[in-house]
């Protein structure tokens, strides 16, 4: 498996660091701080000022350290001091050790910096899918904030402003006959260079209405739907016409028997109130508890010419927080996909 350590004798470079099991052979630790300050300033007086001690106190700390080690650490002259060879070796080690301690203290005292990610998603998926679940992601990754912008517009992922996007449409180069699949007019991305696209859900269109709309009548064929008001959603202007054409109905709905609303949730509400038959993506219906009260007048469905995609620049996936949100969205989508 990739990443496994090969079997057999390990090179010396792989040998794990041995933990110290016995009593550490350390000099008086309190004196090391005075020694480090004096060695850094090359002055007992300056070290004393920094540590808010007397010069005599610093001198005694260093003397205690020298007696403990059995070597001189400084060459003392009338107005200045210099490190001995042993003093230089100890200074280098103590300075590195104190640097590590200082860095650890800073990390402990300072909370991890919060990372804000920008997610651009479709309005209905934002309100019905992402927002009700987002707290689960933030609960496990508390240092990440996610700011969501609901939009249908083509997303620009080239400037690094938006980290991840969710759009519906066709991938560049995908060929689908308009006669066979309902069109999706949306342009997903302004510039596809370096953009990764993962399919979240297929876009399968389903007619739905209130049970009271039909009464005891039954819809036997797709053309029978034309006897009822048809509810259009302006973000999918051709959905009904293409869906009917895909089921062999060439006659278009009469303009006086159609209603149009701006978003799918509006069309669903209109259908619930018996105003007509709406055509809604199956994944959107799965996200609406209220949709369980809707009736499917005909079992026929038709996949559209596109799908819902998770879009992210390859370069942004190298950012750990972006990669975490990307994996979480894919996981959540996989759990919901059987309903789409």
Beta strands, then each sheet from edge to edge (+ up, - down):
strand 1: 74-76
strand 2: 81-83
strand 3: 115-121
strand 4: 144-150
strand 5: 164-169
strand 6: 195-210
strand 7: 230-233
strand 8: 258-261
strand 9: 277-281
strand 10: 294-295
strand 11: 301-313
sheet 1: 1+ 2-
sheet 2: 4+ 3+ 5+ 11- 6+ 9- 7- 8-
sheet 3: 4+ 3+ 5+ 11- 6+ 10-
end
